[in-house]
Amino acid sequence: MTAEYILVVDDEPDIRQLVSEILEDEGYEIETAENAKKAREIWGRRKPDLVLLDIWMPDEDGITLLKSWQESGSLCCPVIMMSGHATIETAVEATRLGAYDFIEKPLSMAKMLLTIENGLRARQLEYENRDLRGQVSIATELVGSSKIIQLLRDKADKVAEQSSTVLIYGVPGTGKETLARYIHKTSAREDLPFVKTIATGQEYADMSKKLFGYEEKGVVYHGLLDEAGSGSLYLGDVFQLDKSTQEHLLNALKQGHYTRIGGSQEIPLKTRLILSTTHDLRDDIEAGTFSEELYYQLDMVPLLIPPLRDHSEDVPDLLSYYVDLLTEQEGLPYRHFSVSAQNFLRQHPWPGNIRELRNLVQRLLILGTDVSISQEEAEEALGAYIPVYEEGVGQLPASMYDLPLRQAREQFEHDYLSWQLKQTKGNVSRLAERVQMERTHLYRKMHALNIDPKDYNK
């Protein structure tokens, strides 16, 4: 397991040395500071997992330092205060300012170790709770016994043993985040943070700050790399990164360190990066929107998740998995799929992939009454699947006229672009010329319609 990083701030050299030796023997990574100025310097260079902070120090006391971290919004880990002359009022003030706990000097090493252990556990629980608040029913398993999933699982297990950057390919809904979480969970970083973010067009202006943090008027604002620390950072839709962020990321990967936006301090890159994309990044390189040099940095360990239709034999296992997950995490009533319902759903083309399957299970658990889910109920919940129309243009399938306008329009756009992609054999440049759309907008449109150009370049 990667060692957790603790900052010890105390003006007494003997205490710094004693505490450091004990904590290093316990497997922690330790850095020390003799005063608040040095602590600020270290804090700005690397976010600790926990801080042991003495109250009484020359020049600036620990309470003032804690208050400055709290007021700047940069208090990002448990802080345990230490003092041999503190009053109850001082302890209350430290707690009000965000301190996790308070221990008295002379230090009881057993109590100190227990308090540190509890503080780190509370930190991990906070990350997990924040993750759960951000999204519901998080899957962390690669479910299925098909040869395709077994091979993917074997590759993921081997990747988890290393620290290399991973690039996951997969059309929308196939479970790219699930694979990222599986790699993290089966690695030596399992007990360290897993941080997730998605690159979207709305975040272009702030993406560099969000990832790398920034400095403003002498105040350090930690980014997601600081938050992840020695854990894992999952960055989805990497193809949407703006060029400035691409350049920062490339430099960080090449040099093994990065600087915050507006800062000059070099911070070691200890985070394991797991990134994902819905299509071949070489198309973006050809379009001039993605750095070729960054692509080769990211593509060292590529993993491809196939669409669900390519391993439909795993549908029964996935149905059972999501029933268990949703009943446990969301308190929904337990139901099971009949054999005929499972067989019917195995034949469904699943254009929305595993995400569509999960949503179907949730809908059936919420709306159903009987314990058993029949084929008829599954058909009704799924709705009539409208196949891609390929016979020609100028005429719509009769079923299209029964749809709401928005759904009919989306279906037509899906069928139209799919037909055009077949004519261009998946070449997005030629497609953009044929349909007279700018490539960035075209990629976003295909992404929204669950269309992957790679499916048409055969």
ROMARVEX-452433 format. One record per residue (C-alpha): x, y, z. Coordinates in Angstrom, 3 decimals, always signed. Example, Ala and Ser with C-alpha at 12.3 -4.5 7.8 and 13.67 -1.06 7.14 Angstrom:
# ROMARVEX-452433
+----------+----------+----------+
|        x |        y |        z |
+----------+----------+----------+
|  +12.300 |   -4.500 |   +7.800 |
|  +13.670 |   -1.060 |   +7.140 |
+----------+----------+----------+
***
This chain:
# ROMARVEX-452433
+----------+----------+----------+
|        x |        y |        z |
+----------+----------+----------+
|   +0.000 |   +0.000 |   +0.000 |
|   +1.205 |   +3.551 |   -0.753 |
|   +2.221 |   +5.280 |   +2.485 |
|   -0.054 |   +8.013 |   +3.815 |
|   +1.659 |  +11.374 |   +4.153 |
|   +1.699 |  +13.199 |   +7.507 |
|   +3.025 |  +16.695 |   +8.234 |
|   +4.355 |  +17.249 |  +11.777 |
|   +4.560 |  +20.912 |  +12.846 |
|   +6.336 |  +21.578 |  +16.155 |
|   +9.060 |  +23.994 |  +17.245 |
|  +10.729 |  +21.421 |  +19.525 |
|  +13.369 |  +19.378 |  +17.597 |
|  +13.211 |  +16.430 |  +20.028 |
|   +9.460 |  +16.051 |  +19.556 |
|   +9.742 |  +16.311 |  +15.769 |
|  +12.416 |  +13.616 |  +15.723 |
|  +10.620 |  +11.277 |  +18.146 |
|   +7.245 |  +11.548 |  +16.434 |
|   +8.823 |  +11.160 |  +12.989 |
|  +10.707 |   +7.997 |  +13.947 |
|   +7.634 |   +6.391 |  +15.505 |
|   +5.348 |   +7.235 |  +12.597 |
|   +7.890 |   +6.105 |   +9.997 |
|   +8.172 |   +2.787 |  +11.853 |
|   +4.370 |   +2.545 |  +11.509 |
|   +4.686 |   +2.886 |   +7.727 |
|   +3.742 |   +6.557 |   +7.275 |
|   +5.602 |   +9.060 |   +5.106 |
|   +6.628 |  +12.017 |   +7.299 |
|   +7.702 |  +15.593 |   +6.709 |
|   +8.377 |  +18.081 |   +9.499 |
|   +8.209 |  +21.842 |   +9.948 |
|   +9.641 |  +23.857 |  +12.823 |
|   +7.313 |  +26.840 |  +12.430 |
|   +4.208 |  +28.126 |  +10.642 |
|   +6.195 |  +29.619 |   +7.752 |
|   +7.801 |  +26.269 |   +6.935 |
|   +4.448 |  +24.508 |   +7.355 |
|   +2.864 |  +26.870 |   +4.812 |
|   +5.669 |  +26.184 |   +2.362 |
|   +5.225 |  +22.404 |   +2.657 |
|   +1.411 |  +22.720 |   +2.564 |
|   +1.659 |  +24.671 |   -0.692 |
|   +3.979 |  +22.094 |   -2.223 |
|   +1.978 |  +18.989 |   -1.350 |
|   -1.335 |  +18.371 |   +0.371 |
|   -0.861 |  +16.178 |   +3.471 |
|   -3.207 |  +13.332 |   +4.363 |
|   -3.075 |  +14.523 |   +8.003 |
|   -1.344 |  +17.244 |  +10.062 |
|   -0.052 |  +17.117 |  +13.650 |
|   +0.058 |  +20.787 |  +14.667 |
|   +1.538 |  +22.257 |  +17.853 |
|   -0.355 |  +25.211 |  +19.315 |
|   +2.436 |  +27.175 |  +20.965 |
|   +5.140 |  +28.156 |  +18.475 |
|   +7.231 |  +31.323 |  +18.043 |
|   +6.160 |  +34.049 |  +15.591 |
|   +2.834 |  +32.436 |  +14.701 |
|   +0.889 |  +29.978 |  +16.835 |
|   -0.905 |  +26.854 |  +15.577 |
|   -4.403 |  +28.268 |  +16.107 |
|   -3.627 |  +31.241 |  +13.855 |
|   -2.183 |  +28.925 |  +11.212 |
|   -5.245 |  +26.648 |  +11.388 |
|   -7.520 |  +29.681 |  +11.114 |
|   -5.737 |  +30.926 |   +7.987 |
|   -6.150 |  +27.523 |   +6.319 |
|   -9.803 |  +27.409 |   +7.295 |
|  -10.628 |  +30.951 |   +6.142 |
|   -8.905 |  +30.490 |   +2.773 |
|  -10.933 |  +27.356 |   +2.124 |
|   -7.789 |  +25.262 |   +1.784 |
|   -8.242 |  +23.121 |   +4.914 |
|   -8.225 |  +19.791 |   +3.141 |
|   -7.292 |  +17.093 |   +5.648 |
|   -7.665 |  +16.200 |   +9.350 |
|   -5.610 |  +18.422 |  +11.692 |
|   -4.747 |  +17.122 |  +15.158 |
|   -3.686 |  +19.841 |  +17.579 |
|   -0.977 |  +19.238 |  +20.217 |
|   -0.256 |  +21.240 |  +23.376 |
|   +0.926 |  +20.902 |  +26.941 |
|   -0.559 |  +24.184 |  +28.188 |
|   -3.897 |  +24.489 |  +26.433 |
|   -7.149 |  +25.444 |  +28.110 |
|  -10.604 |  +24.099 |  +27.370 |
|  -11.331 |  +27.348 |  +25.520 |
|   -8.327 |  +26.768 |  +23.264 |
|   -9.459 |  +23.234 |  +22.452 |
|  -12.985 |  +24.482 |  +21.676 |
|  -11.598 |  +27.225 |  +19.434 |
|   -9.422 |  +24.700 |  +17.549 |
|  -12.416 |  +22.417 |  +17.017 |
|  -14.527 |  +25.339 |  +15.798 |
|  -11.839 |  +26.144 |  +13.245 |
|  -11.934 |  +22.618 |  +11.847 |
|   -9.425 |  +20.642 |  +13.933 |
|  -10.223 |  +16.933 |  +13.982 |
|   -8.978 |  +16.275 |  +17.534 |
|   -6.758 |  +17.514 |  +20.334 |
|   -4.026 |  +15.611 |  +22.208 |
|   -2.068 |  +16.775 |  +25.234 |
|   +1.672 |  +16.838 |  +25.874 |
|   +3.602 |  +14.951 |  +27.056 |
|   +2.403 |  +12.765 |  +24.226 |
|   +1.069 |   +9.300 |  +24.836 |
|   +2.328 |   +7.451 |  +21.755 |
|   -0.456 |   +4.889 |  +21.940 |
|   -3.108 |   +7.626 |  +22.048 |
|   -1.370 |   +9.574 |  +19.287 |
|   -1.297 |   +6.547 |  +16.968 |
|   -4.950 |   +5.764 |  +17.666 |
|   -5.995 |   +9.373 |  +17.036 |
|   -4.043 |   +9.451 |  +13.765 |
|   -5.600 |   +6.150 |  +12.673 |
|   -9.088 |   +7.454 |  +13.473 |
|   -8.408 |  +10.747 |  +11.672 |
|   -7.244 |   +8.998 |   +8.511 |
|  -10.239 |   +6.651 |   +8.645 |
|  -12.587 |   +9.640 |   +9.001 |
|  -10.889 |  +11.251 |   +6.000 |
|  -11.435 |   +8.136 |   +3.890 |
|  -15.083 |   +7.928 |   +4.951 |
|  -15.564 |  +11.561 |   +3.969 |
|  -14.230 |  +10.818 |   +0.482 |
|  -16.515 |   +7.796 |   +0.184 |
|  -19.556 |   +9.745 |   +1.416 |
|  -18.801 |  +12.607 |   -0.968 |
|  -18.576 |  +10.058 |   -3.774 |
|  -21.901 |   +8.528 |   -2.794 |
|  -23.538 |  +11.944 |   -2.599 |
|  -22.291 |  +12.712 |   -6.081 |
|  -23.894 |   +9.713 |   -7.719 |
|  -26.120 |   +6.813 |   -6.812 |
|  -25.413 |   +3.094 |   -6.918 |
|  -21.741 |   +3.065 |   -7.853 |
|  -20.647 |   -0.168 |   -9.519 |
|  -17.091 |   -1.309 |   -8.837 |
|  -17.188 |   -4.830 |  -10.275 |
|  -16.606 |   -6.092 |  -13.814 |
|  -19.676 |   -8.300 |  -13.951 |
|  -19.899 |  -11.227 |  -16.352 |
|  -18.398 |  -14.588 |  -17.217 |
|  -18.133 |  -14.158 |  -20.987 |
|  -14.712 |  -14.573 |  -22.579 |
|  -14.702 |  -10.857 |  -23.432 |
|  -15.196 |   -9.786 |  -19.799 |
|  -12.844 |  -12.441 |  -18.433 |
|  -10.108 |  -11.161 |  -20.733 |
|  -10.843 |   -7.543 |  -19.752 |
|  -10.783 |   -8.488 |  -16.070 |
|   -7.420 |  -10.253 |  -16.479 |
|   -5.951 |   -7.194 |  -18.208 |
|   -7.340 |   -4.883 |  -15.536 |
|   -5.836 |   -7.044 |  -12.769 |
|   -2.405 |   -6.808 |  -14.404 |
|   -2.766 |   -3.054 |  -14.918 |
|   -3.775 |   -2.593 |  -11.254 |
|   -0.409 |   -3.997 |  -10.151 |
|   +1.409 |   -1.182 |  -11.959 |
|   +1.337 |   +2.610 |  -11.632 |
|   +1.156 |   +3.389 |  -15.339 |
|   -1.336 |   +5.870 |  -16.747 |
|   -4.361 |   +4.037 |  -18.164 |
|   -6.543 |   +5.092 |  -21.094 |
|   -9.962 |   +3.423 |  -21.310 |
|  -11.883 |   +3.322 |  -24.593 |
|  -15.607 |   +2.668 |  -24.740 |
|  -18.806 |   +4.068 |  -26.204 |
|  -21.142 |   +5.856 |  -23.750 |
|  -22.739 |   +3.666 |  -21.102 |
|  -20.327 |   +0.736 |  -21.324 |
|  -18.911 |   +1.196 |  -17.806 |
|  -15.656 |   +3.111 |  -18.196 |
|  -15.885 |   +4.574 |  -14.699 |
|  -16.691 |   +1.132 |  -13.308 |
|  -13.496 |   -0.219 |  -14.878 |
|  -11.523 |   +2.715 |  -13.436 |
|  -12.923 |   +2.025 |   -9.968 |
|  -12.168 |   -1.683 |  -10.340 |
|   -8.521 |   -0.922 |  -11.176 |
|   -8.269 |   +1.393 |   -8.161 |
|   -9.979 |   -1.098 |   -5.830 |
|   -7.708 |   -3.975 |   -6.804 |
|   -4.511 |   -1.916 |   -6.589 |
|   -2.265 |   -1.030 |   -3.652 |
|   -4.024 |   +2.374 |   -3.590 |
|   -7.369 |   +0.874 |   -2.560 |
|   -7.495 |   +2.720 |   +0.783 |
|   -6.468 |   +6.050 |   -0.752 |
|   -8.813 |   +8.532 |   -2.453 |
|  -10.484 |   +7.836 |   -5.790 |
|  -11.319 |  +11.206 |   -7.313 |
|  -13.509 |  +11.579 |  -10.389 |
|  -14.131 |  +14.407 |  -12.821 |
|  -15.423 |  +14.726 |  -16.363 |
|  -14.017 |  +17.135 |  -18.922 |
|  -16.897 |  +19.069 |  -20.471 |
|  -17.148 |  +22.103 |  -22.691 |
|  -18.568 |  +24.195 |  -19.853 |
|  -15.415 |  +23.665 |  -17.788 |
|  -12.851 |  +24.675 |  -20.399 |
|  -12.003 |  +27.999 |  -18.732 |
|  -11.411 |  +26.472 |  -15.306 |
|  -10.270 |  +22.931 |  -16.087 |
|   -6.574 |  +23.612 |  -15.516 |
|   -7.311 |  +25.235 |  -12.150 |
|   -9.675 |  +22.408 |  -11.253 |
|   -7.060 |  +19.743 |  -11.960 |
|   -3.823 |  +21.400 |  -10.868 |
|   -5.032 |  +23.979 |   -8.344 |
|   -3.941 |  +27.598 |   -8.348 |
|   -2.321 |  +30.340 |   -6.291 |
|   -3.878 |  +33.758 |   -5.866 |
|   -2.585 |  +36.591 |   -3.664 |
|   -0.311 |  +34.202 |   -1.825 |
|   -3.103 |  +31.738 |   -1.009 |
|   -2.850 |  +28.140 |   -2.265 |
|   -6.017 |  +26.508 |   -3.589 |
|   -5.600 |  +22.776 |   -4.003 |
|   -6.792 |  +21.009 |   -7.141 |
|   -8.038 |  +17.497 |   -7.817 |
|   -4.503 |  +16.136 |   -8.092 |
|   -3.870 |  +17.409 |   -4.563 |
|   -7.136 |  +15.870 |   -3.415 |
|   -6.264 |  +12.514 |   -4.954 |
|   -2.761 |  +12.601 |   -3.490 |
|   -1.211 |   +9.157 |   -3.911 |
|   -4.579 |   +7.693 |   -4.857 |
|   -6.252 |   +7.649 |   -8.276 |
|   -7.763 |  +10.381 |  -10.443 |
|  -10.323 |   +9.346 |  -13.053 |
|  -10.714 |  +11.888 |  -15.873 |
|  -13.548 |  +11.074 |  -18.255 |
|  -14.007 |  +12.399 |  -21.804 |
|  -10.368 |  +13.414 |  -22.008 |
|  -10.862 |  +14.418 |  -25.664 |
|  -12.726 |  +17.518 |  -24.444 |
|   -9.730 |  +18.996 |  -22.613 |
|   -8.798 |  +22.442 |  -23.902 |
|   -5.311 |  +22.925 |  -25.333 |
|   -3.971 |  +24.754 |  -22.272 |
|   -4.968 |  +21.918 |  -19.951 |
|   -3.569 |  +19.379 |  -22.420 |
|   -0.227 |  +21.188 |  -22.286 |
|   -0.203 |  +21.236 |  -18.466 |
|   -1.065 |  +17.536 |  -18.358 |
|   +1.596 |  +16.645 |  -20.911 |
|   +4.288 |  +18.511 |  -18.968 |
|   +3.222 |  +16.850 |  -15.716 |
|   +3.444 |  +13.366 |  -17.238 |
|   +6.800 |  +14.033 |  -18.892 |
|   +8.433 |  +15.697 |  -15.898 |
|   +6.802 |  +13.796 |  -13.030 |
|   +5.727 |  +17.033 |  -11.355 |
|   +3.448 |  +19.999 |  -11.994 |
|   +2.964 |  +23.604 |  -10.925 |
|   -0.287 |  +25.227 |   -9.875 |
|   -1.787 |  +27.872 |  -12.112 |
|   -0.198 |  +31.165 |  -11.063 |
|   +2.398 |  +29.385 |   -8.917 |
|   +6.016 |  +28.321 |   -9.345 |
|   +6.427 |  +25.534 |   -6.779 |
|   +7.041 |  +22.117 |   -8.365 |
|   +4.718 |  +19.483 |   -6.877 |
|   +5.540 |  +15.770 |   -7.342 |
|   +2.936 |  +13.908 |   -9.404 |
|   +2.102 |  +10.922 |   -7.203 |
|   -1.459 |  +10.353 |   -8.446 |
|   -2.327 |   +7.408 |  -10.660 |
|   -4.153 |   +8.796 |  -13.714 |
|   -6.978 |   +6.801 |  -15.308 |
|   -8.545 |   +8.520 |  -18.297 |
|  -11.312 |   +7.603 |  -20.707 |
|  -12.609 |   +8.515 |  -24.136 |
|  -15.597 |   +7.488 |  -26.234 |
|  -13.681 |   +7.356 |  -29.517 |
|  -10.256 |   +7.062 |  -31.090 |
|   -8.212 |  +10.117 |  -30.098 |
|   -6.357 |   +9.917 |  -33.387 |
|   -9.442 |  +11.424 |  -35.005 |
|   -9.058 |  +14.431 |  -32.695 |
|   -5.349 |  +14.629 |  -33.530 |
|   -6.250 |  +14.694 |  -37.221 |
|   -8.804 |  +17.423 |  -36.524 |
|   -6.185 |  +19.472 |  -34.682 |
|   -8.041 |  +19.452 |  -31.350 |
|   -5.839 |  +17.015 |  -29.412 |
|   -2.093 |  +16.901 |  -28.802 |
|   -0.378 |  +13.999 |  -30.556 |
|   +2.423 |  +14.018 |  -27.987 |
|   -0.092 |  +13.822 |  -25.134 |
|   -1.889 |  +10.973 |  -26.912 |
|   +1.273 |   +8.858 |  -26.915 |
|   +1.824 |   +9.641 |  -23.233 |
|   -1.707 |   +8.464 |  -22.401 |
|   -1.999 |   +5.475 |  -24.723 |
|   +0.738 |   +3.385 |  -23.104 |
|   -1.804 |   +1.062 |  -21.416 |
|   -5.048 |   +1.155 |  -23.435 |
|   -8.101 |   -0.864 |  -22.375 |
|  -11.193 |   -1.276 |  -24.540 |
|  -14.644 |   -1.943 |  -23.079 |
|  -16.924 |   -3.539 |  -25.679 |
|  -20.577 |   -2.531 |  -26.117 |
|  -23.040 |   -4.741 |  -24.267 |
|  -24.380 |   -6.242 |  -27.502 |
|  -20.968 |   -7.911 |  -27.980 |
|  -21.291 |   -9.868 |  -24.728 |
|  -25.049 |  -10.244 |  -24.334 |
|  -24.558 |  -13.559 |  -22.515 |
|  -23.607 |  -11.422 |  -19.486 |
|  -27.037 |   -9.735 |  -19.364 |
|  -28.509 |  -12.156 |  -16.734 |
|  -25.504 |  -11.621 |  -14.448 |
|  -25.767 |   -7.846 |  -14.885 |
|  -29.488 |   -7.870 |  -14.120 |
|  -28.867 |   -9.794 |  -10.887 |
|  -25.938 |   -7.545 |   -9.926 |
|  -27.920 |   -4.330 |  -10.309 |
|  -30.923 |   -5.746 |   -8.468 |
|  -28.645 |   -6.475 |   -5.490 |
|  -26.842 |   -3.124 |   -5.773 |
|  -30.012 |   -1.033 |   -5.988 |
|  -31.829 |   -2.867 |   -3.207 |
|  -28.792 |   -2.481 |   -0.926 |
|  -27.792 |   +1.107 |   -1.711 |
|  -31.174 |   +2.678 |   -2.439 |
|  -33.458 |   +0.512 |   -0.302 |
|  -35.619 |   -0.520 |   -3.264 |
|  -37.782 |   -3.652 |   -2.911 |
|  -36.156 |   -6.872 |   -4.061 |
|  -37.421 |   -8.453 |   -7.275 |
|  -35.974 |  -11.055 |   -9.616 |
|  -36.200 |  -11.530 |  -13.370 |
|  -37.992 |  -14.585 |  -14.698 |
|  -36.123 |  -16.859 |  -17.111 |
|  -38.278 |  -15.680 |  -20.013 |
|  -37.583 |  -12.010 |  -19.127 |
|  -33.842 |  -12.683 |  -18.958 |
|  -33.938 |  -14.456 |  -22.305 |
|  -35.894 |  -11.595 |  -23.886 |
|  -33.458 |   -9.000 |  -22.529 |
|  -30.486 |  -10.982 |  -23.858 |
|  -31.869 |  -10.386 |  -27.350 |
|  -32.244 |   -6.631 |  -26.858 |
|  -29.548 |   -4.615 |  -28.750 |
|  -28.903 |   -2.301 |  -25.749 |
|  -28.013 |   +0.925 |  -27.611 |
|  -27.474 |   +2.583 |  -24.217 |
|  -25.294 |   -0.308 |  -23.016 |
|  -24.951 |   -1.093 |  -19.300 |
|  -26.276 |   +2.331 |  -18.315 |
|  -29.535 |   +1.517 |  -20.111 |
|  -29.692 |   -1.868 |  -18.344 |
|  -29.141 |   -0.305 |  -14.922 |
|  -31.861 |   +2.276 |  -15.544 |
|  -34.251 |   -0.465 |  -16.637 |
|  -33.619 |   -2.440 |  -13.438 |
|  -34.174 |   +0.651 |  -11.319 |
|  -37.430 |   +1.453 |  -13.133 |
|  -38.741 |   -2.092 |  -12.658 |
|  -37.839 |   -2.155 |   -8.956 |
|  -39.578 |   +1.175 |   -8.359 |
|  -42.753 |   +0.553 |  -10.345 |
|  -43.315 |   -3.197 |   -9.959 |
|  -45.369 |   -5.044 |   -7.377 |
|  -44.808 |   -8.779 |   -7.872 |
|  -41.550 |  -10.330 |   -6.730 |
|  -41.045 |  -11.895 |  -10.149 |
|  -40.485 |   -9.704 |  -13.218 |
|  -42.226 |  -11.213 |  -16.235 |
|  -41.213 |  -10.932 |  -19.870 |
|  -44.303 |   -8.832 |  -20.557 |
|  -43.383 |   -6.376 |  -17.812 |
|  -39.808 |   -6.142 |  -19.089 |
|  -41.052 |   -5.497 |  -22.625 |
|  -43.404 |   -2.788 |  -21.425 |
|  -40.709 |   -1.087 |  -19.312 |
|  -38.190 |   -1.258 |  -22.110 |
|  -40.540 |   +0.064 |  -24.766 |
|  -40.467 |   -0.790 |  -28.431 |
|  -36.902 |   -0.622 |  -29.707 |
|  -36.730 |   +1.215 |  -33.003 |
|  -34.045 |   -0.248 |  -35.273 |
|  -31.771 |   +1.944 |  -37.345 |
|  -33.426 |   +2.598 |  -40.707 |
|  -31.014 |   +1.643 |  -43.485 |
|  -33.122 |   +0.975 |  -46.558 |
|  -32.862 |   +4.426 |  -48.061 |
|  -33.866 |   +8.013 |  -47.569 |
|  -37.072 |   +9.893 |  -48.208 |
|  -39.275 |   +7.590 |  -46.127 |
|  -39.497 |   +7.038 |  -42.369 |
|  -40.513 |   +3.787 |  -40.649 |
|  -44.167 |   +3.884 |  -39.646 |
|  -43.251 |   +3.542 |  -35.951 |
|  -41.432 |   +6.898 |  -36.078 |
|  -44.728 |   +8.759 |  -36.485 |
|  -45.951 |   +7.469 |  -33.119 |
|  -43.072 |   +9.076 |  -31.238 |
|  -42.946 |  +12.513 |  -29.565 |
|  -41.274 |  +15.074 |  -31.837 |
|  -38.044 |  +15.284 |  -29.829 |
|  -37.586 |  +11.520 |  -29.668 |
|  -38.423 |  +11.151 |  -33.378 |
|  -35.884 |  +13.853 |  -34.241 |
|  -33.172 |  +12.170 |  -32.177 |
|  -33.961 |   +8.818 |  -33.772 |
|  -33.775 |  +10.338 |  -37.252 |
|  -30.435 |  +12.031 |  -36.433 |
|  -29.103 |   +8.727 |  -35.102 |
|  -30.211 |   +6.832 |  -38.224 |
|  -29.017 |   +9.563 |  -40.574 |
|  -25.515 |   +9.782 |  -39.080 |
|  -25.260 |   +5.986 |  -38.843 |
|  -26.103 |   +5.661 |  -42.534 |
|  -23.599 |   +8.363 |  -43.465 |
|  -20.898 |   +6.700 |  -41.350 |
|  -21.456 |   +3.478 |  -43.251 |
|  -20.885 |   +5.333 |  -46.503 |
|  -17.632 |   +6.860 |  -45.200 |
|  -16.563 |   +3.631 |  -43.438 |
|  -16.226 |   +5.470 |  -40.122 |
|  -14.044 |   +8.290 |  -41.438 |
|  -15.115 |  +11.297 |  -39.387 |
|  -13.341 |  +13.825 |  -41.611 |
|  -15.302 |  +12.666 |  -44.643 |
|  -18.468 |  +12.504 |  -42.565 |
|  -18.047 |  +16.139 |  -41.498 |
|  -17.736 |  +17.153 |  -45.143 |
|  -20.812 |  +15.152 |  -46.181 |
|  -23.088 |  +16.452 |  -43.425 |
|  -21.486 |  +19.933 |  -43.402 |
|  -20.849 |  +20.058 |  -39.648 |
|  -17.832 |  +21.279 |  -37.711 |
|  -15.996 |  +18.256 |  -36.287 |
|  -16.182 |  +19.262 |  -32.621 |
|  -19.955 |  +19.714 |  -32.872 |
|  -20.222 |  +16.473 |  -34.820 |
|  -18.357 |  +14.534 |  -32.121 |
|  -20.639 |  +15.965 |  -29.448 |
|  -23.709 |  +15.075 |  -31.494 |
|  -22.512 |  +11.486 |  -31.989 |
|  -21.608 |  +11.261 |  -28.300 |
|  -25.139 |  +12.348 |  -27.335 |
|  -26.668 |   +9.817 |  -29.740 |
|  -24.469 |   +6.897 |  -28.547 |
|  -22.763 |   +6.580 |  -31.936 |
|  -19.158 |   +5.375 |  -32.099 |
|  -17.379 |   +5.890 |  -35.477 |
|  -15.136 |   +2.879 |  -34.761 |
|  -18.176 |   +0.631 |  -35.177 |
|  -18.311 |   +1.603 |  -38.854 |
|  -14.681 |   +1.401 |  -39.960 |
|  -14.720 |   -2.316 |  -40.653 |
+----------+----------+----------+
***
